């Protein structure tokens, strides 16, 4: 896969001495194929670098694994045949896509692309006599140019990665802020709805009380009319009227008791429902804040590393 400097350990960065180079074309783009040998870590590293896209891919083998690649090759079994071994590996290197990531893979047979020895200068003859200090310095700078360009591109990719991470963090913060605002808005809407329902219930109760008062007034008026009758008739009518009153009062008392019980039960259910919703909102908010805090800690650890 394309290598970023952030993803390499100190040992991986120390690839060792450059031993061999060839050029090879992948997907109509020329790549410089470099072979490094690190005797200290006992590792051989093959690295290819795109001249147009500046993409870089690496693949490394331990000495034992690298020797095992040639155990059935009579010509290359000898470890001293380093250039032949490197050419053999570069012939079979291919860039493949694995899980949406591009990486180097060693194929069992040579690829269609044929590697060539790189041509560093085509319009100037390399001097064969003695060179002055300025000429040696110029040649040394040309030899170091590949490492300089690679370091510059690694720095650019590192900066781009950092910018993408920061943009992702800012986007997550904005999303969290928007979610909090939506929760607050929903809570406010539910609070207004509860207030409206409470006012409607109080208004309904006032209307019922007004009806009861009107009924009492009508009853008193009827009593005044009956007082004009004879005493016996009044007594009998009063007795029957009181009986009817008691019956109606009992029915109304039962009706009021049922109504109050129902209102009390509805009020308790609404309060319990509001409490459950509030607890759920607080729990969701606490989980979100905990997840955000954990994410911030991971990001800080990643940036610190």
Secondary structure, 3 states (H helix, E strand, C coil): CECCHHHCCHHHHCCCEEEEEEEEEECCEEEEEEEEEECCCCEEEEEEEECCCCCEEEEEEEHHHHHHCCCCCCCCCCCCCHHHHHHHHHHHEEEEEECCEEEEEECCCCCCCCCECCCCCCCCCCCCCCCCHHHHHHHHHHHHHHHHHHHHHHHHHHHHHHHHHHHHHHHHHHHHHHHHHHHHHHHHHHHHHHHHHHHHHHHHHHHHHHHHHHHHHHHHHHHHHHCCCCHHHHHHHHHHHHHHHHHHHHHHHHHHHHHHHHHHHHHHHHHHHHHHHHHHHHHHHHHHHHHHHHHHHHHHHHHHC
